[in-house]
Amino acid sequence: MIQPVDDVLARRLLKRCAEKDERALKDFHRLLAPRIYAFAFHRLRDATAAETVVVDTLYEVWKDAAKFRGESAVSTWVLGIAKHKSFALARKFEPEHDDIDDHADTLPGTYADGATALSRWQEEQVVHRCMHTLSAAHRECMQLVYFEGMGLADVALVQQVPENTVKTRLFHARKSMRSCVERQLGSLS
């Protein structure tokens, strides 16, 4: 998981960006680019597209830094911009990528024996398949909370829904995931 962003520092840098301080933009880039990239890559599964989202998002931040109202963490505001940039880019093209399974025999192993590696891989595949059975809103909610480490209020801002909706989505997503994983793991036995 990516480390949390220092919001006090981000707010200071954003204020300087609003004043068109180019050094602040460089520092802001160093602070938030890894998070934007991870966020975009998770959605687009393409490194070049994710880098484009980083550039487009930071350009938007540079242009509109003065529009930040301070009602959320800076990273939440920025990820909201990145979400829209990702959607716009995804509509333009279908990303091309290799299937990792095609290269499995060339990847280094991290397990002592093949049986453990196979078992772990099967479990990961089950979780991956189950995540894709969720609705887009539920999947995004799970991603933001469990992989991005965002709080419910921040997720609500990114998804543009009330916080109680986020709680409901998480409840149903976890319930669906649990049922799906149990069903799929049971079929592996």
C-alpha positions as CSV (number, residue, x, y, z in Angstrom):
1,M,0.0,0.0,0.0
2,I,1.2,3.5,-0.8
3,Q,2.0,5.7,2.2
4,P,-0.5,8.3,3.2
5,V,0.0,11.8,1.8
6,D,0.9,14.6,4.3
7,D,-2.2,16.8,3.8
8,V,-0.7,19.8,5.5
9,L,2.3,19.8,3.1
10,A,-0.1,19.1,0.1
11,R,-2.2,22.1,1.1
12,R,0.8,24.3,1.3
13,L,2.1,23.2,-2.1
14,L,-1.3,23.5,-3.6
15,K,-1.6,27.1,-2.4
16,R,1.8,27.8,-4.0
17,C,0.6,26.2,-7.2
18,A,-2.4,28.5,-7.2
19,E,0.2,31.3,-7.1
20,K,1.9,29.7,-10.2
21,D,5.1,28.6,-8.3
22,E,6.7,26.1,-10.6
23,R,8.9,24.7,-7.8
24,A,5.8,23.9,-5.8
25,L,4.4,22.0,-8.8
26,K,7.5,19.9,-8.9
27,D,7.3,19.1,-5.2
28,F,3.5,18.4,-5.5
29,H,4.4,16.0,-8.4
30,R,6.9,14.1,-6.2
31,L,4.3,14.0,-3.4
32,L,1.2,12.8,-5.3
33,A,2.4,11.3,-8.6
34,P,2.9,7.8,-7.2
35,R,-0.6,7.7,-5.8
36,I,-2.2,9.0,-9.0
37,Y,-0.2,6.5,-11.0
38,A,-1.3,3.6,-8.8
39,F,-4.9,4.8,-8.9
40,A,-4.9,5.1,-12.7
41,F,-3.0,1.9,-13.4
42,H,-5.4,-0.1,-11.3
43,R,-8.2,1.1,-13.6
44,L,-6.5,1.2,-16.9
45,R,-3.9,-1.7,-16.6
46,D,-1.6,0.2,-18.9
47,A,1.6,2.0,-17.8
48,T,1.6,4.6,-20.6
49,A,-2.1,5.4,-20.0
50,A,-1.5,5.7,-16.2
51,E,1.4,8.1,-16.9
52,T,-0.9,10.1,-19.2
53,V,-3.4,10.3,-16.4
54,V,-0.7,11.6,-14.0
55,V,0.3,14.3,-16.4
56,D,-3.3,15.3,-17.3
57,T,-4.3,15.3,-13.6
58,L,-1.4,17.4,-12.5
59,Y,-2.0,19.8,-15.4
60,E,-5.6,20.2,-14.2
61,V,-4.3,20.8,-10.6
62,W,-1.9,23.4,-11.9
63,K,-4.7,25.1,-13.8
64,D,-7.3,24.9,-11.1
65,A,-5.4,24.9,-7.9
66,A,-7.2,28.0,-6.7
67,K,-10.5,26.1,-7.1
68,F,-9.7,23.7,-4.2
69,R,-12.2,24.5,-1.5
70,G,-10.5,22.6,1.3
71,E,-13.6,20.4,2.1
72,S,-11.5,17.2,1.7
73,A,-8.0,16.0,1.8
74,V,-5.9,17.3,-1.1
75,S,-5.3,13.7,-2.2
76,T,-9.0,13.0,-2.3
77,W,-9.6,16.0,-4.5
78,V,-6.7,15.0,-6.8
79,L,-7.9,11.4,-7.1
80,G,-11.3,12.7,-8.0
81,I,-9.7,14.5,-10.9
82,A,-7.6,11.4,-11.8
83,K,-10.8,9.3,-11.8
84,H,-12.4,11.5,-14.4
85,K,-9.2,11.6,-16.5
86,S,-9.0,7.8,-16.3
87,F,-12.6,7.4,-17.5
88,A,-12.0,9.9,-20.3
89,L,-8.9,8.0,-21.4
90,A,-10.5,4.6,-21.1
91,R,-13.2,5.7,-23.5
92,K,-10.6,6.7,-26.1
93,F,-9.0,3.3,-26.4
94,E,-9.0,-0.3,-25.1
95,P,-5.6,-0.8,-23.4
96,E,-3.4,-3.5,-24.8
97,H,-1.4,-5.7,-22.3
98,D,0.1,-9.1,-22.0
99,D,-1.6,-11.6,-19.8
100,I,0.7,-12.3,-16.9
101,D,-0.2,-16.0,-17.2
102,D,1.7,-16.1,-20.5
103,H,4.9,-15.2,-18.6
104,A,4.4,-17.2,-15.4
105,D,7.2,-19.6,-16.2
106,T,9.7,-16.7,-16.4
107,L,8.7,-14.9,-13.2
108,P,10.7,-15.6,-10.0
109,G,9.0,-17.6,-7.4
110,T,8.6,-16.5,-3.8
111,Y,7.5,-19.8,-2.3
112,A,9.6,-22.7,-1.1
113,D,7.6,-25.3,-3.0
114,G,5.4,-25.5,-6.0
115,A,2.3,-26.7,-4.1
116,T,2.3,-23.6,-1.9
117,A,2.9,-21.4,-4.9
118,L,0.0,-23.0,-6.8
119,S,-2.3,-22.8,-3.8
120,R,-1.6,-19.1,-3.3
121,W,-2.0,-18.4,-7.0
122,Q,-5.3,-20.2,-7.0
123,E,-6.5,-18.1,-4.0
124,E,-5.4,-14.9,-5.7
125,Q,-7.2,-15.9,-8.9
126,V,-10.4,-16.6,-7.0
127,V,-10.2,-13.1,-5.3
128,H,-9.5,-11.5,-8.6
129,R,-12.5,-13.3,-10.3
130,C,-14.8,-12.4,-7.4
131,M,-13.8,-8.7,-7.5
132,H,-14.9,-8.7,-11.1
133,T,-18.3,-10.0,-10.2
134,L,-19.0,-6.8,-8.2
135,S,-20.6,-3.8,-9.7
136,A,-18.2,-1.1,-10.8
137,A,-19.2,1.1,-7.9
138,H,-18.7,-1.7,-5.3
139,R,-15.4,-2.7,-6.9
140,E,-14.1,0.9,-6.8
141,C,-15.3,1.3,-3.2
142,M,-13.4,-1.9,-2.2
143,Q,-10.3,-0.7,-4.1
144,L,-10.3,2.7,-2.5
145,V,-10.8,1.4,1.1
146,Y,-8.6,-1.7,1.1
147,F,-5.9,-1.0,-1.5
148,E,-5.7,2.8,-1.4
149,G,-6.3,3.0,2.4
150,M,-8.8,5.8,2.1
151,G,-11.3,6.7,4.8
152,L,-15.1,6.5,4.2
153,A,-15.5,10.2,3.9
154,D,-12.8,10.5,1.3
155,V,-14.3,7.6,-0.7
156,A,-17.7,9.3,-0.6
157,L,-16.1,12.4,-2.1
158,V,-14.3,10.5,-4.8
159,Q,-17.5,8.5,-5.7
160,Q,-19.7,11.6,-5.2
161,V,-22.1,9.8,-3.0
162,P,-23.1,10.2,0.7
163,E,-20.9,8.4,3.3
164,N,-23.8,6.1,4.2
165,T,-23.9,4.9,0.6
166,V,-20.2,4.0,0.8
167,K,-20.9,2.0,4.0
168,T,-23.8,0.2,2.3
169,R,-21.6,-0.5,-0.8
170,L,-18.9,-1.9,1.4
171,F,-21.3,-4.1,3.3
172,H,-22.8,-5.6,0.2
173,A,-19.4,-5.9,-1.6
174,R,-17.9,-7.8,1.4
175,K,-20.9,-10.0,1.6
176,S,-20.7,-10.8,-2.1
177,M,-17.0,-11.4,-2.0
178,R,-17.3,-13.7,1.0
179,S,-20.0,-15.8,-0.7
180,C,-18.1,-15.9,-4.0
181,V,-14.8,-16.8,-2.5
182,E,-16.3,-19.5,-0.4
183,R,-18.1,-20.9,-3.4
184,Q,-15.1,-20.9,-5.7
185,L,-12.6,-22.2,-3.1
186,G,-15.1,-25.0,-2.3
187,S,-15.1,-26.0,-5.9
188,L,-11.2,-26.2,-5.9
189,S,-11.3,-28.8,-3.1
